[in-house]
Amino acid sequence: MTEHAVVIAGGGPTGLMLAGELALAGVDVVIVERRASQDLDGSRAGGLHARTIEVLDQRGIAERFVSAGQEHPNLGYSLILLDITDFPTRHNYVLALWQSHFERILADWVGELGVPILRGCEVVGFAQDDTGVDVELSDGRSLRALHLVGCDGGRSVVRKAAGIDFVGWDPTTSWLIAEVEMDEEPEVGMRREGGGIGPVNREEGGGPYRVVLKERLVDHPSEPTLQDLREALTVAYGTDYGVHSPTWISRFTDMTRQAASYREGRVLLAGDAAHVHPPQGGQGLNTGVQDAVNLGWKLAQVVEGTSPESLLDTYHAERHPVGARVLHNTMAQVALSIPDDRHQALRDTMTELLSMDEPRRRIAAMLSGLDIHYDLGEGHPLLGRRMPDLDLHTADGPMRVFTLLHDARPVLLNLGEPGGFDISPWANRVRLVDAKHDGVWELPVLGEIAAPPAVVIRPDGHVAWAGDLTDTELPQALATWFGAANPAH
Ligand SMILES: Cc1cc2nc3c(=O)[nH]c(=O)nc-3n(C[C@H](O)[C@H](O)[C@H](O)COP(=O)(O)OP(=O)(O)OC[C@H]3O[C@@H](n4cnc5c(N)ncnc54)[C@H](O)[C@@H]3O)c2cc1C
């Protein structure tokens, strides 16, 4: 039986990101992926939000994605456009980039980090005991690991085998989604009830087209066909535009569910395996990638033995509320897009509200993931929030905060006088950086905040402590997040 520290079921966006995070931390990880190649049978998710691009920037790979996509100033809340160009981030835009391209670029990075991917193979079950997990594969092999992470999508085998409830709401609507050629030029644009027709090649325009159309029925006994699409087009537009040559046809619904627990012993869930919701606001892929970045360094520390297993409980504690909020806001967006006059009145009211600065900032910061605030207790406003990417002056010259996070290791950033704290008990784990920053500190929604003299930045870019180096809570914070002080010191 082959042994690894971590087995990841599923090499979609979440599994790939998690694998990269673990590999950066030196963990022996393998991905088991059902698909024979990284190719997707459709373009799926359409873009990256600001916090996801920041997270990629923290690893030094954002430019690979940014250069392959198109920047847009607005994000859409139930198709109500919200400008985010005034947000205090280097990535104050939505990046239009199809999931198929996103996965290809991310998989290249994971390949550079040397992560093996067992392709064309499924996880079909597992058994966990006190010391590890036996992971059963569809080809009859099994793998032994310290931990198994289910990144295997909404129908997650891992979640089901772990007996974790998937709590939430049944679908109320079903949508056809397809990429097709059309003999006639279709009416391009969004429809009032959502969906519509648009070019797959967004820059060039023209065919092939991506079509998203609401269906009359919610439940369907079989997979969708070209005939189903013809009929739906005719209902919506009075013509099927001579639709032909589909590269793929699929369905999605507004089913909204979340795993009751993101962890069952040595087994964890991330991404769509942990939460599914309608695509309004384009948050699914983004939330999964950010789950992975929250989990990766914690799992690495537990595997390495520097932190107790209880650190993994903070993964559920921090990410479950984030997922619940995404479910909540997508349900609101679905309600706002119901095409009747009363919902239109509600939508008009929301549109008016969202034209005001404060509501726009709040909702846009939520959708973009920039307002995520893990509850780490009372304290400085930065505590639990993302560290802004400040321009620093260091002994090595000018540097951005995110550059300090490229190797996914924690940083104690001292902006006061050098000296004053002995980092040696954590020297092999936490990097102490003395730096200066001249400008103001500004957070999304909160605005300007008082600059702290020092901050502890976790590998995921969230602030674990902020204060003065003489603060007696600093050693405790370092021990809580990065393991006990080394007794040799
Ligand atoms: C129409 C549509 C539009 C969307 N638009 C957006 C958007 O604009 N923005 C956004 O953020 N999100 C969007 N999403 C959601 C997004 O596609 C998903 O949230 C995202 O793909 C989740 O990534 P994941 O890696 O968690 O799961 P998945 O992408 O589902 O990946 C799971 C992987 O696991 C593999 N797998 C499954 N079972 C097994 C098994 N037993 N063993 C091994 N491998 C297995 C699968 O082959 C797959 O590669 C959209 C979704 C749809 C359908």
Ligand as a Chemical Component Dictionary entry (heavy atoms), coordinates in Angstrom:
data_LIG
# 
_chem_comp.id                   LIG 
_chem_comp.type                 NON-POLYMER 
_chem_comp.pdbx_formal_charge   0 
_chem_comp.three_letter_code    LIG 
# 
loop_
_chem_comp_atom.comp_id 
_chem_comp_atom.atom_id 
_chem_comp_atom.alt_atom_id 
_chem_comp_atom.type_symbol 
_chem_comp_atom.charge 
_chem_comp_atom.model_Cartn_x 
_chem_comp_atom.model_Cartn_y 
_chem_comp_atom.model_Cartn_z 
_chem_comp_atom.pdbx_ordinal 
LIG C1  C1  C 0 -22.732 27.401 -14.692 1  
LIG C2  C2  C 0 -21.790 27.616 -13.591 2  
LIG C3  C3  C 0 -21.234 28.865 -13.446 3  
LIG C4  C4  C 0 -20.377 29.088 -12.400 4  
LIG N1  N1  N 0 -19.843 30.340 -12.283 5  
LIG C5  C5  C 0 -18.976 30.575 -11.277 6  
LIG C6  C6  C 0 -18.281 31.820 -11.195 7  
LIG O1  O1  O 0 -18.438 32.712 -12.023 8  
LIG N2  N2  N 0 -17.422 31.998 -10.169 9  
LIG C7  C7  C 0 -17.186 31.017 -9.259  10 
LIG O2  O2  O 0 -16.390 31.259 -8.328  11 
LIG N3  N3  N 0 -17.794 29.815 -9.334  12 
LIG C8  C8  C 0 -18.669 29.562 -10.318 13 
LIG N4  N4  N 0 -19.235 28.329 -10.441 14 
LIG C9  C9  C 0 -18.952 27.307 -9.453  15 
LIG C10 C10 C 0 -17.630 26.596 -9.699  16 
LIG O3  O3  O 0 -17.613 25.965 -10.952 17 
LIG C11 C11 C 0 -17.414 25.576 -8.589  18 
LIG O4  O4  O 0 -17.703 26.179 -7.346  19 
LIG C12 C12 C 0 -15.974 25.074 -8.576  20 
LIG O5  O5  O 0 -15.701 24.295 -9.706  21 
LIG C13 C13 C 0 -15.712 24.235 -7.319  22 
LIG O6  O6  O 0 -14.418 23.714 -7.375  23 
LIG P1  P1  P 0 -14.095 22.377 -6.592  24 
LIG O7  O7  O 0 -12.673 22.070 -6.923  25 
LIG O8  O8  O 0 -14.461 22.539 -5.167  26 
LIG O9  O9  O 0 -15.063 21.292 -7.184  27 
LIG P2  P2  P 0 -15.144 20.750 -8.697  28 
LIG O10 O10 O 0 -14.784 21.822 -9.673  29 
LIG O11 O11 O 0 -16.451 20.086 -8.819  30 
LIG O12 O12 O 0 -13.978 19.696 -8.748  31 
LIG C14 C14 C 0 -14.113 18.419 -8.187  32 
LIG C15 C15 C 0 -13.108 17.518 -8.874  33 
LIG O13 O13 O 0 -13.165 16.255 -8.269  34 
LIG C16 C16 C 0 -13.218 15.250 -9.265  35 
LIG N5  N5  N 0 -13.922 14.146 -8.625  36 
LIG C17 C17 C 0 -15.219 14.043 -8.301  37 
LIG N6  N6  N 0 -15.466 12.902 -7.601  38 
LIG C18 C18 C 0 -14.270 12.290 -7.473  39 
LIG C19 C19 C 0 -13.850 11.092 -6.820  40 
LIG N7  N7  N 0 -14.721 10.316 -6.160  41 
LIG N8  N8  N 0 -12.535 10.755 -6.873  42 
LIG C20 C20 C 0 -11.639 11.537 -7.530  43 
LIG N9  N9  N 0 -11.993 12.683 -8.170  44 
LIG C21 C21 C 0 -13.284 13.060 -8.111  45 
LIG C22 C22 C 0 -13.939 15.881 -10.437 46 
LIG O14 O14 O 0 -13.585 15.264 -11.648 47 
LIG C23 C23 C 0 -13.423 17.311 -10.344 48 
LIG O15 O15 O 0 -12.246 17.512 -11.079 49 
LIG C24 C24 C 0 -20.085 28.056 -11.482 50 
LIG C25 C25 C 0 -20.641 26.797 -11.643 51 
LIG C26 C26 C 0 -21.474 26.576 -12.691 52 
LIG C27 C27 C 0 -22.060 25.213 -12.873 53 
# 
loop_
_chem_comp_bond.comp_id 
_chem_comp_bond.atom_id_1 
_chem_comp_bond.atom_id_2 
_chem_comp_bond.value_order 
_chem_comp_bond.pdbx_ordinal 
LIG C1  C2  SING 1  
LIG C2  C3  SING 2  
LIG C2  C26 DOUB 3  
LIG C3  C4  DOUB 4  
LIG C4  N1  SING 5  
LIG C4  C24 SING 6  
LIG N1  C5  DOUB 7  
LIG C5  C6  SING 8  
LIG C5  C8  SING 9  
LIG C6  O1  DOUB 10 
LIG C6  N2  SING 11 
LIG N2  C7  SING 12 
LIG C7  O2  DOUB 13 
LIG C7  N3  SING 14 
LIG N3  C8  DOUB 15 
LIG C8  N4  SING 16 
LIG N4  C9  SING 17 
LIG N4  C24 SING 18 
LIG C9  C10 SING 19 
LIG C10 O3  SING 20 
LIG C10 C11 SING 21 
LIG C11 O4  SING 22 
LIG C11 C12 SING 23 
LIG C12 O5  SING 24 
LIG C12 C13 SING 25 
LIG C13 O6  SING 26 
LIG O6  P1  SING 27 
LIG P1  O7  DOUB 28 
LIG P1  O8  SING 29 
LIG P1  O9  SING 30 
LIG O9  P2  SING 31 
LIG P2  O10 DOUB 32 
LIG P2  O11 SING 33 
LIG P2  O12 SING 34 
LIG O12 C14 SING 35 
LIG C14 C15 SING 36 
LIG C15 O13 SING 37 
LIG C15 C23 SING 38 
LIG O13 C16 SING 39 
LIG C16 N5  SING 40 
LIG C16 C22 SING 41 
LIG N5  C17 SING 42 
LIG N5  C21 SING 43 
LIG C17 N6  DOUB 44 
LIG N6  C18 SING 45 
LIG C18 C19 SING 46 
LIG C18 C21 DOUB 47 
LIG C19 N7  SING 48 
LIG C19 N8  DOUB 49 
LIG N8  C20 SING 50 
LIG C20 N9  DOUB 51 
LIG N9  C21 SING 52 
LIG C22 O14 SING 53 
LIG C22 C23 SING 54 
LIG C23 O15 SING 55 
LIG C24 C25 DOUB 56 
LIG C25 C26 SING 57 
LIG C26 C27 SING 58 
# 
